[in-house]
């Protein structure tokens, strides 16, 4: 098989992604491998994967090492499969080199933590950390290779290690004793002296055979590796544009977008076609944007404010799905996207919004409710696009200059979490007030609100939760409080069976039937212990974190958490 690979020295630019690698170090946890408490696929995560370092060909997949784990493209079905991340058992999500051993059908990769192997038959990960195999922490593994018996590692400081390919007992080998020419290398050692083929691209991109891709905005992206497979398809990985493939006979390179545009997920919602919208605060490489994931086609699209006149900000704090519009709370107003028309419209203080900084947006049949840095605002939906359109500030006397963090709608009642406690607004009576029962949160800051039908209202505080029961119109306190840790609550969702609580120390789940709390962290499968938002999805639940989006099969019949 004719195979070429170019590996560029790009690790100096990895400073942009230090936060992606320090989360585990901050909490001093080593992921030893696959968590055997769960079945493979119980935890699946998606992150920012267009920043690629390397690629390798396996028997079914082309594997890409990225800043957000290992992505896998099945070249038989022509589809992306789910990525491999720390949720599956990787030691770190920043993957520096990938390799596939055809002798054992084992997949290997290196990360800042060391080297990892997926024994594909058993669907299990094992991780070998640098200090355990005799490497200094700053000596990264840049090449992985195989011969008939051994797996070989090469580091950026010129050290070599080897182990029998069925095992993981590495020993240091003198460079003079390494049979370089007899080893099938991946990563930096796989460099060749030739040039990339000449390829053409659509949509304003230009391919430079010197190892770069340029777009019509004059941005330049490095090609980090490539190879030609037995079907005469050329595969490339790039630093910032993700993967691409080209039929060598036609010589047209097509990009293959996959993954979140920014990894920090502050808000996530599913629309009526079961597609996912995600957004957050932050930028990476001076890029930010909103992610749309068509889950039926498994395609990913991004919307970047810097290139769209009708979208002043893509720094997203909240998302709400309506019949004909997706609403986004942002740092500069509330934005409405009409998918059928592919049109954006943004409303800010000039249209009457209480403040440009939006914490939350919720919709009902008639209105859009917006919590801002300066109170609560309302848009009547039937006024959109008409001369009578206006944004009205609600309960201005009570909520002026008060932060409204969260809004939940229960029939005619709005339950608001504010910086000065719980505010209840009756839409029918157009009146409201702060809840002042001494058994409740009183004047405590309430960052999160969650409701279950017309029966329960849960509130997230800086040190736990409080619950109001509608049938008894009384505060009940946190159930089984003695088992509940005191931690800042970022988000709450409640259904018939459970309450899910997002915190800066993982996720807490209250099982109503068994009357017990469960605690989930990165050791279980979260990408980060800081959890920003939660979305229920039947037997699954989604978690938005600073490191990406995680899907958890919480209702697996073979497991009781």
C-alpha positions as CSV (number, residue, x, y, z in Angstrom):
1,X,0.0,0.0,0.0
2,X,1.3,3.4,-1.0
3,X,1.3,5.5,2.2
4,X,2.5,9.0,3.0
5,X,2.4,10.9,6.2
6,X,3.5,14.4,7.1
7,X,3.7,15.3,10.7
8,X,4.2,19.0,11.5
9,X,5.8,20.2,14.8
10,X,2.8,22.1,16.1
11,X,3.1,21.5,19.8
12,X,4.4,25.0,20.6
13,X,0.9,26.2,19.7
14,X,-0.8,24.0,22.1
15,X,-0.8,26.7,24.7
16,X,-4.3,27.5,23.3
17,X,-5.5,24.2,24.7
18,X,-3.8,24.0,28.0
19,X,-7.2,24.2,29.7
20,X,-8.2,21.0,27.8
21,X,-5.3,19.2,29.5
22,X,-5.2,20.5,33.0
23,X,-8.7,19.6,34.2
24,X,-7.5,16.1,35.4
25,X,-4.3,17.5,36.8
26,X,-6.3,20.0,38.8
27,X,-8.3,17.3,40.6
28,X,-5.3,14.9,40.8
29,X,-7.1,12.0,39.2
30,X,-5.5,9.4,36.9
31,X,-7.9,7.6,34.6
32,X,-6.3,4.2,34.5
33,X,-8.5,2.9,31.7
34,X,-12.0,1.9,30.9
35,X,-14.3,2.1,33.9
36,X,-15.6,-1.5,34.2
37,X,-18.6,-0.4,36.2
38,X,-20.1,0.7,32.9
39,X,-20.6,-0.9,29.5
40,X,-18.8,0.7,26.5
41,X,-21.0,3.4,25.1
42,X,-22.7,4.2,28.4
43,X,-20.7,7.4,28.5
44,X,-20.0,9.2,25.1
45,X,-18.5,12.6,24.8
46,X,-18.1,15.2,22.0
47,X,-15.7,18.1,22.0
48,X,-13.8,20.4,19.7
49,X,-12.0,18.1,17.3
50,X,-11.1,20.2,14.2
51,X,-7.6,20.8,15.7
52,X,-5.9,17.6,14.5
53,X,-2.4,16.4,15.1
54,X,-2.2,13.0,13.3
55,X,-4.1,10.2,11.6
56,X,-3.7,6.4,11.1
57,X,-5.4,3.8,9.0
58,X,-7.0,0.7,10.7
59,X,-9.1,-2.2,9.4
60,X,-12.4,-0.3,9.5
61,X,-11.6,3.2,10.4
62,X,-9.4,6.2,9.7
63,X,-8.4,7.4,13.2
64,X,-7.7,11.1,13.8
65,X,-5.8,12.4,16.9
66,X,-7.4,15.7,18.0
67,X,-7.5,18.2,20.8
68,X,-10.8,16.6,21.9
69,X,-10.0,12.9,21.7
70,X,-9.8,10.4,18.9
71,X,-12.3,10.7,16.1
72,X,-13.1,7.7,13.9
73,X,-14.4,7.6,10.3
74,X,-15.6,4.3,9.0
75,X,-14.4,4.0,5.4
76,X,-16.9,1.2,4.6
77,X,-20.1,2.9,5.8
78,X,-18.7,6.4,5.0
79,X,-19.8,7.7,8.4
80,X,-18.3,9.1,11.5
81,X,-18.5,6.8,14.6
82,X,-18.6,8.1,18.1
83,X,-15.3,9.6,19.3
84,X,-13.0,8.1,22.0
85,X,-12.4,10.4,24.9
86,X,-11.7,10.3,28.6
87,X,-15.3,9.2,29.0
88,X,-14.3,5.9,27.3
89,X,-11.0,5.6,29.3
90,X,-8.4,7.7,27.6
91,X,-6.0,9.3,30.0
92,X,-6.2,12.7,28.3
93,X,-8.3,14.2,25.5
94,X,-5.4,15.9,23.8
95,X,-4.1,13.2,21.5
96,X,-0.6,13.8,20.1
97,X,-0.1,10.8,17.9
98,X,-2.2,7.8,16.8
99,X,-1.2,4.4,15.5
100,X,-2.8,1.1,14.5
101,X,-1.0,-2.3,14.8
102,X,-2.2,-4.6,12.1
103,X,-0.5,-7.5,13.8
104,X,-2.7,-7.3,17.0
105,X,-5.5,-5.0,15.9
106,X,-4.6,-2.8,18.8
107,X,-5.0,1.0,18.6
108,X,-2.4,3.1,20.3
109,X,-2.1,6.8,20.9
110,X,0.0,9.2,22.9
111,X,-1.2,12.1,25.1
112,X,0.5,14.5,27.5
113,X,-0.1,11.8,30.2
114,X,1.8,9.0,28.4
115,X,0.6,6.3,26.0
116,X,-2.7,4.5,25.8
117,X,-3.9,1.3,24.1
118,X,-7.3,0.2,23.0
119,X,-7.5,-3.6,22.8
120,X,-10.3,-3.5,20.2
121,X,-11.4,-7.1,20.8
122,X,-12.2,-6.4,24.4
123,X,-13.2,-2.7,23.8
124,X,-11.1,-1.7,26.8
125,X,-8.6,1.1,27.3
126,X,-5.3,0.8,29.3
127,X,-3.2,3.8,30.1
128,X,0.6,3.9,30.9
129,X,1.7,7.1,32.5
130,X,5.0,8.8,31.8
131,X,6.4,8.4,35.3
132,X,5.5,4.7,35.2
133,X,7.4,4.0,32.0
134,X,10.5,6.2,32.9
135,X,9.7,9.4,31.0
136,X,9.9,13.0,32.3
137,X,6.7,14.9,32.2
138,X,7.9,17.3,29.5
139,X,9.1,14.5,27.2
140,X,6.2,13.9,24.9
141,X,5.8,10.7,22.8
142,X,5.8,11.9,19.2
143,X,6.1,8.6,17.3
144,X,4.6,5.1,17.7
145,X,5.7,2.2,15.6
146,X,5.4,-1.6,15.3
147,X,7.3,-4.6,14.0
148,X,6.2,-8.2,14.1
149,X,6.7,-8.5,17.9
150,X,7.1,-5.1,19.5
151,X,5.5,-1.7,19.9
152,X,8.0,1.2,19.9
153,X,7.8,4.7,21.3
154,X,10.0,7.6,20.3
155,X,10.0,10.9,22.3
156,X,10.7,14.5,21.3
157,X,14.0,14.3,23.3
158,X,15.2,11.3,21.3
159,X,14.4,8.6,23.9
160,X,13.1,5.1,22.8
161,X,11.0,2.6,24.6
162,X,9.6,-0.8,23.6
163,X,7.3,-3.5,24.8
164,X,6.0,-6.7,23.5
165,X,3.0,-5.8,21.4
166,X,0.5,-7.9,23.5
167,X,1.7,-6.3,26.7
168,X,2.4,-2.9,28.2
169,X,5.8,-3.4,30.0
170,X,8.0,-0.7,28.5
171,X,11.7,-0.6,28.8
172,X,14.2,2.1,27.6
173,X,16.2,1.1,24.6
174,X,19.4,2.7,23.4
175,X,18.9,4.5,20.0
176,X,21.7,2.4,18.5
177,X,19.7,-0.7,19.2
178,X,16.4,0.4,17.6
179,X,15.8,-1.1,14.2
180,X,14.4,2.1,12.7
181,X,14.1,0.9,9.2
182,X,12.3,-2.3,10.2
183,X,9.5,-0.5,12.1
184,X,6.3,0.7,10.6
185,X,6.1,4.2,12.2
186,X,3.2,6.6,12.8
187,X,3.5,10.2,13.9
188,X,6.6,12.4,13.5
189,X,8.8,9.5,12.5
190,X,6.5,8.7,9.6
191,X,7.6,11.9,7.9
192,X,8.6,11.5,4.2
193,X,10.6,13.9,2.1
194,X,8.1,14.2,-0.7
195,X,5.4,16.8,-1.2
196,X,1.6,16.5,-0.8
197,X,-0.3,15.9,-4.0
198,X,-1.8,18.8,-5.8
199,X,-5.5,19.0,-4.9
200,X,-8.4,21.4,-5.6
201,X,-11.1,22.6,-3.2
202,X,-14.5,24.2,-3.3
203,X,-16.1,27.0,-1.2
204,X,-13.3,29.4,-1.4
205,X,-10.6,27.1,0.0
206,X,-7.1,26.8,-1.6
207,X,-4.9,23.7,-1.1
208,X,-1.2,24.4,-1.0
209,X,0.9,21.2,-1.6
210,X,3.5,22.7,0.7
211,X,1.2,21.6,3.6
212,X,-1.3,24.4,4.0
213,X,-5.0,25.2,3.4
214,X,-6.1,28.8,2.9
215,X,-9.6,30.2,2.9
216,X,-11.0,33.2,1.1
217,X,-10.5,35.2,4.2
218,X,-6.8,34.5,4.0
219,X,-6.7,32.3,7.1
220,X,-4.0,29.6,6.9
221,X,-4.4,26.1,8.4
222,X,-1.6,23.6,8.6
223,X,-1.9,20.1,7.2
224,X,-0.7,17.8,9.9
225,X,-0.7,14.4,8.2
226,X,-2.1,12.5,5.3
227,X,-2.1,9.1,3.6
228,X,-3.5,7.3,0.5
229,X,-5.6,4.2,1.2
230,X,-6.0,1.1,-1.0
231,X,-9.0,2.6,-2.7
232,X,-7.0,5.5,-3.9
233,X,-8.6,7.9,-1.4
234,X,-6.3,10.6,0.1
235,X,-7.0,11.4,3.7
236,X,-5.7,14.5,5.5
237,X,-5.8,16.0,8.9
238,X,-5.4,19.7,9.6
239,X,-4.8,22.1,12.5
240,X,-8.1,24.0,12.6
241,X,-10.2,22.7,9.7
242,X,-10.5,19.1,10.8
243,X,-10.4,16.1,8.4
244,X,-10.6,16.0,4.6
245,X,-10.6,13.3,1.9
246,X,-10.1,13.3,-1.8
247,X,-10.5,10.8,-4.6
248,X,-6.9,10.8,-6.0
249,X,-8.3,10.5,-9.6
250,X,-10.5,13.6,-9.3
251,X,-8.1,15.5,-7.0
252,X,-10.8,17.5,-5.2
253,X,-10.4,17.7,-1.5
254,X,-13.7,17.8,0.6
255,X,-13.6,18.8,4.2
256,X,-15.5,16.7,6.7
257,X,-16.6,18.9,9.6
258,X,-17.2,17.0,12.9
259,X,-17.5,18.1,16.5
260,X,-18.4,21.2,18.5
261,X,-17.1,24.5,17.3
262,X,-16.2,25.6,20.8
263,X,-15.8,23.0,23.6
264,X,-17.3,25.1,26.4
265,X,-21.0,24.2,26.5
266,X,-23.1,26.6,28.5
267,X,-26.4,25.7,26.8
268,X,-27.7,22.7,24.9
269,X,-31.2,22.0,23.5
270,X,-32.8,19.5,21.2
271,X,-35.2,20.7,18.5
272,X,-38.4,19.0,17.3
273,X,-36.4,17.0,14.7
274,X,-34.1,15.7,17.5
275,X,-31.2,17.8,16.3
276,X,-28.9,19.4,18.8
277,X,-28.0,23.1,19.3
278,X,-25.1,23.9,21.6
279,X,-23.3,27.1,22.5
280,X,-21.1,28.6,25.1
281,X,-18.9,31.4,26.3
282,X,-15.3,31.7,25.1
283,X,-13.2,31.5,22.0
284,X,-10.3,29.2,20.8
285,X,-7.7,30.4,18.3
286,X,-9.7,33.7,18.1
287,X,-12.7,31.6,16.8
288,X,-16.1,31.2,18.4
289,X,-19.5,30.0,17.2
290,X,-22.8,28.2,17.7
291,X,-22.9,24.5,16.9
292,X,-25.8,22.8,15.0
293,X,-25.6,19.0,15.0
294,X,-28.0,17.3,12.5
295,X,-28.1,14.0,14.4
296,X,-30.0,12.2,11.6
297,X,-27.3,12.9,9.0
298,X,-24.5,13.2,11.6
299,X,-23.4,16.5,10.1
300,X,-22.2,19.6,11.9
301,X,-22.6,23.2,11.1
302,X,-21.4,26.3,12.9
303,X,-22.6,29.9,13.0
304,X,-19.9,32.5,13.7
305,X,-21.0,36.0,14.6
306,X,-17.9,37.6,13.2
307,X,-19.1,36.6,9.7
308,X,-22.8,37.4,10.1
309,X,-24.2,40.9,10.2
310,X,-27.5,39.8,11.9
311,X,-25.8,37.9,14.7
312,X,-23.8,40.4,16.9
313,X,-22.8,37.8,19.4
314,X,-22.3,34.0,19.4
315,X,-21.4,34.0,23.1
316,X,-24.3,31.8,24.2
317,X,-25.8,31.6,27.7
318,X,-29.1,29.8,27.0
319,X,-31.1,28.2,24.3
320,X,-34.9,27.8,23.9
321,X,-36.6,25.9,21.1
322,X,-39.9,27.2,19.6
323,X,-42.1,26.1,16.7
324,X,-40.4,28.2,14.0
325,X,-37.4,29.7,15.8
326,X,-34.5,28.7,17.9
327,X,-33.9,31.4,20.6
328,X,-30.4,32.2,21.9
329,X,-29.6,34.2,25.0
330,X,-26.2,35.9,24.4
331,X,-23.9,38.4,25.9
332,X,-25.3,41.0,23.5
333,X,-29.1,40.5,23.3
334,X,-31.4,37.7,22.4
335,X,-31.1,36.1,18.9
336,X,-33.8,34.3,17.0
337,X,-32.8,31.8,14.2
338,X,-35.5,30.6,11.7
339,X,-34.1,27.4,10.2
340,X,-36.7,27.3,7.4
341,X,-35.5,30.7,6.2
342,X,-31.9,30.5,7.4
343,X,-32.3,33.9,8.9
344,X,-31.1,35.5,12.1
345,X,-32.7,38.4,14.0
346,X,-31.3,39.9,17.2
347,X,-33.0,42.1,19.8
348,X,-31.1,44.3,22.2
349,X,-31.6,47.3,24.5
350,X,-32.4,49.4,21.4
351,X,-35.5,47.3,21.0
352,X,-36.5,47.6,24.6
353,X,-34.6,44.7,26.2
354,X,-33.8,45.3,29.9
355,X,-30.1,44.6,29.3
356,X,-27.9,43.2,26.5
357,X,-26.5,40.5,28.8
358,X,-29.0,37.7,28.8
359,X,-28.9,34.9,31.4
360,X,-31.9,32.8,30.3
361,X,-34.6,32.7,27.6
362,X,-37.8,30.6,27.8
363,X,-40.8,30.3,25.5
364,X,-44.5,29.5,26.0
365,X,-47.3,29.5,23.5
366,X,-47.6,33.3,23.4
367,X,-44.4,34.8,24.7
368,X,-40.7,34.8,24.9
369,X,-39.4,35.5,28.4
370,X,-35.9,36.8,28.9
371,X,-33.9,37.0,32.1
372,X,-31.2,39.7,31.9
373,X,-28.7,41.5,34.0
374,X,-31.4,44.1,34.6
375,X,-34.6,42.2,35.3
376,X,-37.2,40.3,33.2
377,X,-38.3,41.1,29.6
378,X,-41.1,39.8,27.5
379,X,-41.7,39.5,23.8
380,X,-45.2,38.8,22.5
381,X,-44.6,36.4,19.7
382,X,-47.6,37.5,17.6
383,X,-45.9,41.0,17.4
384,X,-42.8,39.7,15.8
385,X,-42.3,41.2,12.3
386,X,-45.1,43.6,12.8
387,X,-45.3,47.4,13.5
388,X,-46.7,46.7,16.9
389,X,-43.6,44.8,18.0
390,X,-42.1,45.7,21.3
391,X,-40.2,44.3,24.2
392,X,-41.8,44.9,27.6
393,X,-40.0,45.0,30.9
394,X,-41.9,42.9,33.4
395,X,-42.3,43.6,37.2
396,X,-40.0,46.6,36.7
397,X,-40.6,47.9,40.2
398,X,-39.5,44.7,41.8
399,X,-36.8,43.5,39.4
400,X,-35.1,46.7,38.1
401,X,-31.3,46.3,38.3
402,X,-31.7,42.8,39.6
403,X,-30.1,39.8,37.9
404,X,-32.6,37.2,36.7
405,X,-30.5,34.0,36.2
406,X,-33.1,31.4,35.4
407,X,-36.8,31.2,34.3
408,X,-39.1,28.1,34.5
409,X,-42.7,28.1,33.4
410,X,-45.4,26.3,35.3
411,X,-48.8,26.9,33.6
412,X,-49.6,30.6,34.5
413,X,-46.6,31.0,36.8
414,X,-43.1,32.1,36.1
415,X,-40.5,30.9,38.7
416,X,-37.5,33.1,38.6
417,X,-34.1,32.5,40.2
418,X,-32.6,35.9,41.0
419,X,-29.6,37.4,42.9
420,X,-32.0,38.1,45.8
421,X,-34.0,34.9,46.0
422,X,-37.1,33.4,44.3
423,X,-39.5,35.6,42.4
424,X,-42.9,34.3,41.3
425,X,-44.8,36.1,38.5
426,X,-48.4,35.3,37.6
427,X,-48.8,35.8,33.8
428,X,-52.6,35.9,34.1
429,X,-52.7,38.5,36.9
430,X,-49.6,40.3,35.6
431,X,-48.4,40.5,39.2
432,X,-45.6,39.0,41.3
433,X,-43.4,39.1,44.3
434,X,-40.4,37.7,46.1
435,X,-40.9,34.5,48.1
436,X,-40.2,35.4,51.7
437,X,-41.1,32.2,53.6
438,X,-38.4,31.8,56.2
439,X,-38.3,28.1,55.4
440,X,-37.2,28.8,51.9
441,X,-34.1,30.5,50.4
442,X,-35.3,34.0,51.4
443,X,-32.7,36.4,50.0
444,X,-30.1,33.9,49.0
445,X,-28.9,34.0,45.4
446,X,-30.7,31.4,43.3
447,X,-28.8,30.5,40.1
448,X,-30.9,27.5,39.0
449,X,-34.6,26.5,38.9
450,X,-36.1,23.2,37.9
451,X,-39.7,22.1,37.8
452,X,-41.6,18.8,37.6
453,X,-45.1,19.4,36.0
454,X,-47.2,21.3,38.6
455,X,-45.9,19.4,41.6
456,X,-42.4,20.4,42.5
457,X,-40.0,23.3,42.1
458,X,-36.3,22.8,42.8
459,X,-33.9,25.7,43.4
460,X,-30.1,25.7,43.1
461,X,-28.2,27.8,45.7
462,X,-24.6,28.4,46.4
463,X,-24.6,25.6,49.0
464,X,-27.1,23.0,47.7
465,X,-30.8,22.8,46.8
466,X,-34.2,23.6,48.2
467,X,-37.5,22.1,47.1
468,X,-41.1,23.6,47.1
469,X,-43.9,21.1,47.0
470,X,-47.0,22.5,45.2
471,X,-49.6,20.1,46.7
472,X,-48.7,21.2,50.3
473,X,-47.6,24.7,49.3
474,X,-44.7,24.2,51.6
475,X,-40.9,24.1,51.5
476,X,-39.6,20.7,52.1
477,X,-35.9,21.3,52.1
478,X,-33.5,19.0,50.2
479,X,-34.5,15.4,50.4
480,X,-32.0,13.2,52.2
481,X,-30.0,16.3,53.0
482,X,-27.5,14.4,55.1
483,X,-26.2,12.6,51.9
484,X,-26.1,15.8,49.8
485,X,-22.8,17.7,49.6
486,X,-22.8,21.5,49.9
487,X,-21.7,22.8,46.6
488,X,-22.6,25.6,44.2
489,X,-25.5,24.6,41.9
490,X,-25.2,25.7,38.2
491,X,-28.2,24.0,36.7
492,X,-31.3,21.8,37.6
493,X,-33.6,19.5,35.7
494,X,-36.4,17.4,37.3
495,X,-38.7,14.7,36.0
496,X,-40.9,12.0,37.5
497,X,-38.1,9.8,38.5
498,X,-35.1,12.0,39.3
499,X,-33.6,15.4,40.0
500,X,-30.3,16.1,38.2
501,X,-28.1,18.8,39.7
502,X,-25.1,20.3,37.9
503,X,-22.3,21.6,40.1
504,X,-18.7,22.6,40.0
505,X,-18.0,19.1,41.6
506,X,-19.7,16.9,39.1
507,X,-23.4,15.9,38.8
508,X,-25.7,14.9,41.6
509,X,-28.7,12.7,40.9
510,X,-31.6,12.2,43.3
511,X,-33.5,9.0,42.8
512,X,-37.0,9.7,44.0
513,X,-38.1,6.1,44.3
514,X,-35.0,4.9,46.2
515,X,-34.6,8.2,48.1
516,X,-30.9,8.4,47.6
517,X,-28.3,10.6,45.9
518,X,-25.7,9.5,43.4
519,X,-22.6,11.4,42.5
520,X,-21.0,11.4,39.0
521,X,-17.6,12.8,38.2
522,X,-14.8,12.4,35.6
523,X,-14.0,9.0,37.1
524,X,-17.4,7.9,35.8
525,X,-17.3,9.5,32.4
526,X,-17.8,13.3,32.6
527,X,-15.4,15.3,30.6
528,X,-15.1,17.8,33.4
529,X,-16.3,18.0,37.0
530,X,-17.6,21.5,36.2
531,X,-21.0,21.0,34.7
532,X,-22.8,24.0,33.2
533,X,-26.1,22.6,31.9
534,X,-28.1,19.4,31.6
535,X,-30.6,18.1,29.0
536,X,-32.9,15.1,29.6
537,X,-33.4,12.8,26.6
538,X,-35.4,9.8,27.6
539,X,-33.1,7.0,28.8
540,X,-30.2,9.4,28.2
541,X,-29.1,12.6,29.8
542,X,-26.7,15.2,28.3
543,X,-24.2,17.3,30.2
544,X,-22.6,20.5,29.0
545,X,-19.1,21.2,30.4
546,X,-16.2,23.5,29.7
547,X,-14.5,20.5,27.9
548,X,-17.5,19.5,25.7
549,X,-20.8,17.6,25.7
550,X,-21.3,14.2,27.4
551,X,-24.2,11.8,26.8
552,X,-24.9,9.3,29.6
553,X,-27.1,6.2,29.3
554,X,-28.5,6.6,32.8
555,X,-31.4,4.2,32.5
556,X,-29.5,1.2,31.3
557,X,-31.4,-1.9,32.4
558,X,-28.2,-3.8,33.3
559,X,-27.1,-1.2,35.9
560,X,-28.4,0.5,39.0
561,X,-26.5,3.6,39.9
